[in-house]
Amino acid sequence: MGRRKNHPASQREEKQNEATPPQVNEVEDNGEGEEEKEAESVPKEEEMPDAANLVSSLTQNPFRKRRYFFIFGVSLGVLIMLFLGGPPTEMARVVRENQFLQEYVASLSVPRSLSSVREQLSSIMPEGSTAIFGAGEADALPGERLAEKGLTRKHPVILVPGIVSTGLEIWKGDPCARRYFRQRIWGTMTMVQQFLLDTKCWLKHISLDPETGLDPPSVRVRAAQGFEAADYVIGGYWVWAKLIENLAAADYGPNSMHMASYDWRLSFENLEVRDRYFSRLRWQVEHLHKVNHEKVVFVCHSMGTNVYHYFSQWVTRDNPKWIDKHVAAMVNIAGPLLGLPKATASMYSGETQELRELGTLGLAMQQYMNQTMRIGFFRDLGSVASMLPRGGDRVWSADRYMYPDGRRRCGEGEDPDDAAEEGKPPCLEPSLPGDGNFSKVFLFEDGDEEFGAPDAHMGVDEALAEILRGQRKKNKRHWLVQKYANWYSHGIATDEREMRKRRDKRGAWTNIMESPLPHAPNMKIFCIYGVNRPTERQYYYKAHSATGQHHVNTSVKGAYVRGGIGYSDGDGSVPLISLGAPCSYFWRRKVWNPSGVKVVIREILDDPDYFSDVGRQGPRSGDHVDVMGNHAMIEDVIRVAAGRFNLQDRVFSGIGEITQNLEEALESPA
């Protein structure tokens, strides 16, 4: 697929000053940032067998047996990884019902670390196939190209992964898990093996105690360490691998680069309580600074950016100038700093887009995790609560009419056909209540009152309140009831006096609108994220006729709604407002950035190429995960690490409109 040309969003011009959104501007760096089209063709992916013929195909050909188990394993793991779901696939059913496959899965030789994964995968892939590892050898790495131009190692780098991308290891568990001591319960083929053979055992060890938010009694699961902790998950599904490889090409290594892996299930508070994560991270930064004689650059992906912000508040509580002394820059890659509507949906109904669109696999999932179990699982994880939307309706109404693909809502009396003829961006007319108006995150079908349903429409404030009310009714000893108010905060401070009142409240550290950037006038922040991908933003619910529990009504369709879910602009996982508003609005205002840290936006217009890397979307993708292999992103990271901070704003989306809406909303009385 070629690059989009003349995209309506790319033609917007923004005025740049303290009170206005960033200017559309391409970096001028002597052509070093130019992207190259990949010319090498990739072998066509072999067609998968359907489930009915799976067993016979496995038993007839040993090579096909190993290859198809690998492909099914990758598929299972990736679906789970998409949002903590853990759905069993048709493969699980086949394994349980077939003695041969049970013996085969039990006899699998599972690597104890990811260092041997590439060798294992190479032995089962067709000769000449390189797609699963990325581009072929003929394609120069972005890091190699920049190194040839003199952009090499300067600042040491700390890598902070996002949710679900760090491997988790079993250090202590029930008898059913003893054979997996120090092996991955999350992130490798070991996970697939455990899941297929004993789903109940796997679920017990991956879950957290509902009262403490920590390990259940008799269980000890800890984050894997080193670069292997987050370079690949489920073998060939890369997350950090491409960036690590390119940094290595720019002369980075273990003495100048560190993977700050962590247990992504925990609340930020419990990361320090149980693992002393922030204490160890502070020591690591100071160590790299001392050894390399240069300040550190943080490179954070997804929830890793939220973790970094919490750390910056924690570390400067007793030493306000620590960040300025030790940190040169922070690169925020697709960070959901204002939270995620999908976190709200997962805690309310146990559903997100990925689970609803699994079809028969979604039905199979209920064999092990019905709706009640899924809701409980998500609510037990402190990390999911860490990504609930912040700022309330005042903030989350600012993107109410923000859509992907340059679409817009038709004005009153405007005909969509007339707009097209006049050369205007296309517009769509709403076809049902709330369609295309994202000021409400939950919309309930009429007639649900008999099941005790809440109001017909809910913004993020009401949705959060409903989740907490429901948990209080269910279990008053749950940590959501006992500790939520101390661990989290969702308000907004609009002046210095309000900020000072919140300074020592740890819950405020999870919210960038209640905890300003630390004093670091010499530091830089670079926000890199994809745009122009449909991203779930609101949910249409109906009550189950028997239980009264609400679930997404998949029959609802509209101009901006598919399968009961409304979609706004974003990177496929995080809405644009959460990706861009911290960098375009909040951190460009003195109350949230008192020392004037320079903030630069580097948007990536999604341009997928589904043939460059099997199962992935190519080096120009803006997808939330695949952006980690985006060449423009990699080049920006290497420039920053090399001390080239002269990048300029690059904007394709409607973040300027969101910024203006926020300015108007936050100047009005609450």
C-alpha positions in Angstrom: 0.0 0.0 0.0 1.4 3.3 -0.9 1.7 6.5 1.2 -1.4 8.5 1.4 -1.3 11.8 -0.5 -3.1 15.0 0.1 -4.7 13.7 3.2 -7.1 16.3 4.6 -5.5 16.1 8.1 -2.0 16.7 6.8 -3.1 20.0 5.2 -4.0 21.7 8.5 -1.9 24.6 9.6 -1.5 25.4 13.3 -0.2 28.6 14.9 2.4 28.0 17.5 2.6 30.1 20.7 2.0 29.6 24.4 -1.7 29.6 24.1 -2.1 27.8 20.8 -1.4 24.3 19.4 1.9 23.3 17.8 2.8 24.2 14.2 2.9 21.7 11.4 6.5 21.6 10.5 8.9 18.9 9.2 12.3 18.5 10.9 15.2 20.0 8.9 18.1 17.7 9.5 19.9 17.6 6.2 17.8 14.8 4.9 18.7 12.4 7.6 15.0 11.7 8.4 13.9 10.7 4.9 12.2 7.4 4.8 13.0 4.7 2.2 10.5 2.5 0.5 11.2 -1.2 1.0 11.7 -2.9 -2.4 12.3 -6.4 -1.3 9.4 -8.8 -1.8 8.3 -11.1 1.0 7.2 -14.7 0.4 3.5 -15.1 0.4 2.2 -16.3 3.8 1.0 -19.9 3.7 -2.7 -20.4 4.1 -3.8 -21.7 7.5 -5.7 -25.0 7.7 -9.1 -24.9 9.2 -9.7 -26.4 12.6 -11.5 -29.5 11.2 -8.4 -30.7 9.3 -5.9 -29.6 11.9 -5.2 -32.9 13.6 -4.7 -34.8 10.4 -2.4 -32.2 9.0 -0.3 -32.3 12.1 0.0 -36.0 12.2 0.8 -36.5 8.5 3.8 -34.2 8.3 6.2 -33.5 11.2 7.4 -30.2 9.7 3.9 -28.9 9.2 3.1 -30.1 12.8 5.8 -27.9 14.3 5.1 -24.9 12.1 1.4 -24.8 12.7 1.7 -25.2 16.4 4.0 -22.3 16.4 1.6 -20.2 14.3 -1.3 -21.1 16.5 0.8 -20.3 19.6 1.8 -16.9 18.3 -1.9 -16.2 17.4 -3.0 -17.1 20.9 -0.4 -15.1 22.6 -0.8 -12.0 20.5 -4.6 -12.0 21.0 -4.0 -12.2 24.7 -1.4 -9.5 24.6 -3.8 -7.1 22.8 -5.5 -6.3 26.1 -5.0 -8.7 29.0 -7.8 -11.0 27.7 -6.4 -14.5 27.8 -8.9 -16.1 25.4 -8.4 -19.8 24.6 -8.5 -20.5 20.9 -9.9 -23.4 18.9 -6.4 -24.9 19.3 -7.0 -25.3 23.0 -10.2 -27.3 22.4 -8.3 -29.5 19.9 -5.5 -30.1 22.3 -7.9 -31.1 25.1 -9.8 -33.5 22.9 -6.8 -35.2 21.2 -4.4 -37.4 23.2 -1.7 -37.1 20.6 -1.7 -33.3 20.8 -1.7 -33.4 24.6 1.4 -35.5 24.6 3.0 -33.3 22.0 2.3 -30.0 23.9 3.6 -31.6 27.1 6.8 -32.7 25.4 7.6 -29.4 23.8 11.1 -28.1 24.5 10.4 -24.6 25.7 13.4 -22.1 25.9 14.2 -20.8 29.3 15.0 -17.4 27.9 14.3 -15.6 24.7 18.0 -15.7 23.7 17.3 -19.0 22.0 13.9 -18.1 20.5 15.2 -16.9 17.1 17.2 -20.1 16.7 14.1 -22.2 17.6 11.9 -20.2 15.2 14.5 -20.4 12.4 14.4 -24.2 12.6 10.7 -24.4 11.9 10.2 -21.6 9.3 10.5 -22.3 5.6 13.9 -21.8 4.1 14.5 -18.2 3.0 11.7 -16.8 5.1 12.8 -13.6 6.9 9.5 -11.8 7.3 8.9 -12.8 10.9 12.1 -11.2 11.9 11.6 -8.1 9.8 13.3 -6.9 6.7 16.0 -8.9 5.0 19.7 -8.3 5.2 19.7 -6.1 2.0 17.7 -3.4 3.8 19.9 -1.0 5.8 18.8 -0.4 9.4 17.8 3.2 10.2 20.5 3.1 12.9 23.2 2.1 10.4 22.2 4.9 8.0 22.3 7.5 10.8 25.6 6.1 12.2 27.2 6.6 8.7 26.2 10.3 9.0 27.8 10.6 12.4 24.8 10.2 14.7 26.0 7.7 17.3 25.9 7.1 21.0 26.1 10.1 23.4 23.4 9.9 26.1 22.8 6.6 27.9 19.3 5.2 27.3 16.7 3.8 29.7 14.0 1.8 28.0 10.6 1.6 29.9 8.2 -0.9 28.4 4.4 -0.6 28.4 1.6 -2.8 29.7 1.8 -6.6 28.9 5.1 -6.3 27.0 7.3 -7.5 29.9 7.8 -11.2 30.4 6.7 -12.6 33.8 8.4 -15.5 35.5 7.2 -18.0 38.1 9.5 -18.1 41.2 7.0 -19.8 43.5 3.7 -21.4 43.0 1.3 -24.3 43.4 2.3 -27.9 42.5 0.7 -27.5 39.1 3.3 -24.8 38.3 6.5 -26.3 39.8 7.7 -27.6 36.4 7.8 -24.0 35.2 10.1 -22.6 37.9 11.8 -19.5 36.6 10.1 -19.9 33.2 7.7 -17.4 31.7 4.1 -17.5 32.7 3.8 -14.5 30.3 5.6 -13.7 27.1 7.0 -16.9 25.6 5.9 -20.3 24.3 5.9 -21.5 27.9 2.8 -19.4 28.5 1.1 -21.1 25.5 2.1 -24.5 26.9 0.7 -23.7 30.4 -2.5 -22.2 29.0 -3.3 -25.2 26.8 -2.5 -27.9 29.4 -3.9 -26.3 32.6 -5.8 -23.1 32.1 -7.0 -22.9 35.7 -3.5 -23.1 37.0 -2.3 -20.5 34.6 -5.1 -18.1 35.6 -4.4 -18.5 39.3 -0.7 -17.6 38.9 -1.2 -14.6 36.5 -4.0 -13.1 38.7 -3.5 -10.8 41.7 -5.0 -10.9 45.2 -8.2 -8.7 45.1 -7.6 -7.3 48.6 -3.9 -6.4 48.4 -3.3 -6.0 44.6 -0.2 -8.2 45.2 0.6 -11.9 44.6 -1.9 -14.4 46.0 -0.8 -16.5 48.9 1.9 -19.1 48.0 2.5 -17.5 44.6 5.5 -15.4 43.5 5.6 -14.1 40.0 8.2 -11.5 39.0 9.2 -9.5 36.0 11.9 -10.9 33.7 15.1 -8.8 33.6 17.4 -7.6 30.8 16.7 -6.8 27.2 15.1 -10.2 26.7 12.3 -9.2 29.1 10.6 -7.1 26.4 12.3 -7.5 23.0 10.0 -10.3 21.8 6.8 -11.8 23.2 5.6 -15.2 22.1 8.8 -15.7 20.2 8.7 -13.8 16.9 6.3 -11.0 17.9 8.7 -8.2 18.3 8.0 -5.2 20.6 11.4 -3.6 21.5 13.6 -5.8 19.4 13.9 -3.5 16.4 14.6 -0.4 18.4 17.3 -2.3 20.4 18.9 -3.5 17.2 19.0 -0.1 15.7 20.4 1.5 18.9 23.1 -1.2 18.8 23.9 -0.1 15.2 24.4 3.4 16.6 27.0 2.0 19.1 24.8 1.3 22.1 25.3 -1.7 24.3 24.7 -3.0 27.9 27.0 -0.4 29.4 25.0 2.5 27.8 21.5 1.1 27.6 19.1 -0.5 30.2 15.7 -2.2 30.0 13.7 -1.0 33.0 11.3 -4.0 33.0 8.6 -4.2 35.7 5.6 -6.3 36.7 2.9 -4.5 34.5 0.1 -6.0 36.6 0.8 -3.9 39.7 -0.3 -0.5 40.7 2.5 2.1 40.6 2.3 2.2 44.4 2.9 -1.5 44.7 5.8 -1.5 42.3 7.8 0.3 44.9 6.2 -1.5 47.9 6.9 -5.0 46.6 9.8 -4.7 44.2 11.5 -1.4 45.1 11.2 -0.6 41.4 11.6 3.1 41.6 14.5 2.9 44.1 16.3 0.5 41.7 15.5 2.7 38.7 16.9 5.8 40.5 20.2 3.9 41.2 20.3 2.7 37.5 20.0 6.2 36.2 22.7 7.5 38.5 25.0 4.6 37.6 24.6 5.1 33.8 25.1 8.9 34.2 28.3 8.3 36.2 29.7 5.6 33.8 28.9 7.4 30.6 29.5 11.0 31.8 26.3 12.1 30.2 22.7 12.6 31.3 20.2 9.8 30.6 17.5 9.7 27.9 14.3 7.9 28.8 12.5 6.1 26.0 9.1 5.1 27.1 6.3 3.2 25.3 2.6 3.2 26.1 2.0 2.8 29.9 5.8 3.1 30.3 5.3 6.9 29.9 2.8 6.9 32.8 5.4 4.9 34.9 8.1 7.5 34.1 5.8 10.4 35.1 5.1 8.7 38.4 8.8 8.1 38.9 9.7 11.7 38.2 7.3 12.8 41.0 8.5 10.1 43.4 12.2 10.9 42.8 11.9 14.7 43.1 9.8 14.7 46.3 13.0 14.8 48.4 15.4 16.2 45.7 13.5 18.6 43.5 16.5 19.1 41.1 17.2 15.3 40.6 15.6 15.1 37.1 17.4 18.2 35.8 20.7 16.8 37.1 20.4 13.3 35.6 17.9 13.4 32.7 18.5 15.0 29.3 15.3 14.0 27.6 12.2 11.8 27.7 10.8 10.3 24.5 7.2 9.5 25.0 6.1 6.8 22.4 2.3 6.5 22.3 1.8 7.2 26.0 -1.8 7.2 27.2 -1.2 10.0 29.7 -4.8 11.0 30.0 -6.0 7.4 30.3 -8.0 5.0 28.1 -11.8 4.5 27.6 -11.1 0.8 27.0 -9.8 0.6 30.6 -13.2 1.8 31.8 -15.0 -0.8 29.6 -12.8 -3.6 30.7 -13.5 -2.9 34.4 -17.2 -2.4 33.8 -18.1 -5.3 31.5 -14.9 -7.2 30.9 -14.9 -6.3 27.2 -12.9 -4.4 24.7 -12.9 -4.3 20.9 -10.3 -7.2 20.6 -12.5 -9.5 22.7 -15.7 -8.6 21.0 -14.3 -9.3 17.5 -13.0 -12.8 18.2 -16.2 -14.4 17.1 -16.1 -18.1 17.9 -12.9 -17.6 19.8 -14.7 -15.2 22.0 -17.3 -17.8 22.7 -14.6 -20.4 23.5 -13.1 -17.9 26.0 -16.2 -18.1 28.2 -15.4 -21.8 28.9 -12.7 -20.5 31.2 -13.4 -16.8 31.8 -17.1 -15.8 31.8 -18.0 -12.1 32.1 -17.9 -12.1 35.9 -14.4 -13.6 35.9 -13.1 -11.2 33.3 -14.5 -8.2 35.2 -12.9 -9.5 38.4 -9.6 -10.1 36.6 -9.4 -6.6 35.2 -10.4 -5.0 38.5 -7.7 -6.9 40.4 -5.0 -5.4 38.2 -3.7 -2.1 39.5 -2.3 -1.3 36.1 -5.7 -1.2 34.5 -6.9 1.4 37.1 -3.7 3.4 36.3 -5.1 3.9 32.8 -8.6 5.0 33.6 -9.4 8.3 32.0 -8.2 11.4 33.9 -9.6 14.9 34.0 -13.3 14.0 33.9 -15.9 15.2 31.4 -14.3 18.7 31.1 -11.3 17.1 29.5 -12.9 14.2 27.7 -15.4 16.3 25.9 -12.7 18.1 24.0 -12.5 15.4 21.3 -16.2 14.7 21.0 -16.1 15.2 17.2 -12.7 13.8 16.3 -12.6 11.1 13.7 -10.0 9.2 11.6 -9.5 9.4 7.9 -10.2 13.1 7.7 -13.9 12.5 8.3 -16.1 15.1 10.0 -19.6 15.3 11.4 -22.0 16.9 8.9 -23.2 20.4 9.9 -26.8 21.2 10.2 -28.5 21.0 6.8 -25.3 19.9 5.2 -25.5 17.2 2.5 -22.6 14.7 2.5 -22.7 14.5 -1.3 -22.5 18.3 -1.6 -19.4 18.4 0.6 -17.7 15.9 -1.6 -18.5 17.9 -4.8 -17.2 21.1 -3.2 -13.9 19.4 -2.4 -14.5 19.6 1.4 -13.4 16.8 3.7 -16.1 14.1 3.7 -18.8 14.3 6.4 -21.0 11.6 7.8 -24.5 12.0 9.3 -25.2 10.3 12.7 -27.7 7.4 12.4 -28.4 6.7 16.1 -28.3 8.5 19.5 -24.8 9.4 20.5 -23.3 8.4 17.1 -20.2 10.4 16.5 -20.5 12.4 19.8 -17.8 11.1 22.1 -18.8 13.2 25.1 -20.4 10.0 26.5 -18.4 6.9 27.0 -21.2 4.5 27.9 -24.6 4.5 26.2 -27.4 2.2 27.5 -30.3 0.7 25.6 -33.7 1.9 26.6 -35.6 -0.4 28.9 -32.7 -1.6 31.0 -34.0 0.1 34.2 -35.6 -3.2 35.3 -32.1 -4.5 35.8 -31.0 -1.6 37.9 -29.2 0.1 35.0 -27.6 3.5 35.5 -28.6 6.6 33.5 -29.0 6.2 29.7 -25.8 7.9 28.9 -22.6 8.3 30.9 -19.5 10.4 30.6 -16.2 9.3 32.1 -17.0 10.7 35.6 -20.3 8.8 35.9 -18.7 5.6 34.4 -15.9 5.6 36.9 -18.4 6.3 39.8 -20.5 3.4 38.6 -17.6 1.0 38.6 -16.6 1.9 42.1 -20.3 1.7 43.3 -20.5 -1.8 41.8 -17.3 -2.9 43.5 -18.5 -1.7 46.9 -21.7 -3.7 46.6 -19.7 -6.8 45.5 -16.7 -6.8 47.9 -16.0 -4.0 50.4 -12.6 -5.4 51.2 -11.4 -5.2 47.6 -8.4 -2.8 47.1 -10.6 -0.7 44.7 -12.8 0.2 47.7 -10.1 0.4 50.4 -7.1 1.9 48.6 -8.3 3.5 45.4 -8.6 7.0 46.8 -5.0 6.9 48.0 -3.5 5.3 45.0 -5.2 7.3 42.2 -6.7 10.6 41.4 -8.7 11.8 38.4 -9.2 15.5 38.9 -7.5 18.5 37.5 -5.6 21.4 39.1 -5.7 24.6 37.1 -3.5 26.9 39.3 -0.4 26.7 41.4 -2.3 26.8 44.7 -4.2 23.6 43.8 -1.0 22.0 42.6 0.7 22.6 46.0 -2.2 21.1 47.8 -1.7 17.9 45.9 2.1 17.7 46.0 2.4 15.1 48.7 -0.6 13.0 47.6 0.7 9.9 45.8 -2.5 9.4 44.0 -2.0 12.7 42.2 1.3 11.4 40.8 -0.7 9.1 38.5 -2.3 12.2 36.9 -0.3 14.7 34.9 -3.1 17.3 35.4 -2.5 17.2 39.2 1.3 16.8 39.2 3.4 19.3 37.2 6.6 18.4 35.4 9.6 18.5 37.8 12.0 21.5 37.7 14.2 20.6 34.7 14.6 23.7 32.5 17.4 22.0 30.5 15.4 18.9 29.8 13.5 18.1 26.5 10.3 16.0 25.9 9.5 14.4 22.6 6.0 13.0 22.0 5.9 10.4 19.2 2.6 8.7 18.3 0.6 7.4 15.4 -2.7 9.0 14.1 -5.5 8.2 11.7 -6.4 4.8 13.0 -9.9 4.0 14.3 -9.6 3.8 18.1 -12.3 2.7 20.5 -13.8 5.6 22.3 -17.4 4.7 23.5 -19.5 1.6 24.1 -23.2 0.8 23.5 -24.5 -1.5 26.2 -27.5 -3.7 26.8 -28.5 -6.0 29.7 -28.4 -9.7 29.5 -31.9 -11.1 29.7 -31.0 -13.7 32.3 -28.3 -12.1 34.5 -28.9 -8.4 34.0 -25.2 -7.9 33.5 -24.4 -5.3 30.8 -22.5 -6.3 27.7 -21.6 -4.5 24.5 -24.4 -4.7 22.0 -22.6 -5.9 18.9 -25.7 -5.4 16.7 -25.4 -1.6 17.0 -24.0 0.0 13.9 -23.7 3.7 12.8 -21.7 6.2 11.0 -18.9 6.0 13.6 -20.0 2.8 15.4 -19.1 -0.8 14.5 -20.1 -3.8 16.6 -21.4 -1.6 19.5 -18.2 0.4 19.8 -17.7 4.0 18.7 -14.4 4.9 17.1 -12.4 8.2 17.2 -9.0 9.1 15.8 -6.0 7.7 17.5 -3.3 5.0 17.1 -5.7 2.0 17.2 -5.5 1.7 21.0 -5.1 5.2 22.5 -7.4 8.0 21.4 -5.8 11.2 20.0 -6.8 13.3 23.0 -4.8 11.1 25.4 -1.8 10.8 23.0 -1.5 14.4 22.0 -3.2 16.8 24.5 -0.5 16.4 27.2 2.1 17.6 24.7 0.0 20.1 22.8 -1.8 21.7 25.7 -1.0 20.8 29.3 2.8 20.7 29.0 2.8 24.0 27.1 1.2 25.8 30.0 3.1 27.1 33.0 0.9 25.6 35.6 1.7 22.1 34.4 5.2 22.9 33.1 6.5 25.6 35.5 10.2 25.4 34.5 9.5 25.6 30.8 10.7 22.1 29.6 10.7 22.1 25.8 8.0 19.8 24.4 8.0 18.7 20.8 5.3 16.7 19.0 6.2 14.2 16.3 3.0 12.7 14.8 3.2 9.7 12.5 0.5 9.4 9.8 -0.4 5.8 9.7 0.7 4.2 6.4 0.5 0.4 6.8 2.3 -2.0 4.5 0.9 -5.5 5.3 3.4 -7.3 3.1 6.7 -6.1 4.5 6.5 -8.1 7.7 4.1 -11.1 8.2 1.5 -10.3 10.8 2.7 -6.7 11.2 2.1 -3.4 9.4 5.4 -2.3 8.1 8.0 0.5 8.8 5.5 3.3 8.3 2.8 2.1 10.6 1.4 4.3 13.3 -0.3 1.4 15.1 0.1 1.5 18.9 2.5 -1.5 19.0 3.8 -1.6 15.4 5.0 2.0 15.8 7.9 0.4 17.7 9.3 -0.7 14.3 8.4 2.6 12.5 11.6 3.9 10.8 10.7 7.6 11.4 10.3 6.9 15.1 13.5 4.9 15.3 15.4 7.8 13.6 14.0 10.3 16.0 15.0 8.2 19.0 18.5 7.9 17.8 18.8 11.6 17.0 17.7 12.4 20.6 20.1 9.8 22.1 22.9 11.3 19.9 22.1 14.7 21.4 20.4 16.2 18.3 17.5 18.0 20.0 16.6 20.3 17.1 13.5 18.3 16.1 10.5 20.4 15.2 6.7 19.8 15.6 5.2 17.5 13.0 1.4 17.4 13.1 -1.1 15.7 10.8 -4.1 15.3 13.1 -6.8 17.5 14.6 -4.9 17.9 17.9 -5.1 21.7 17.3 -8.8 21.6 17.6 -8.7 19.5 20.7 -6.2 22.0 22.2 -8.6 24.9 21.5 -11.5 23.0 23.0 -9.5 22.3 26.2 -8.6 25.9 26.5 -12.2 26.9 26.3 -13.4 24.2 28.7 -10.8 24.8 31.4 -11.4 28.5 31.4 -15.0 27.9 32.3 -16.2 27.2 35.8 -16.1 23.5 36.7 
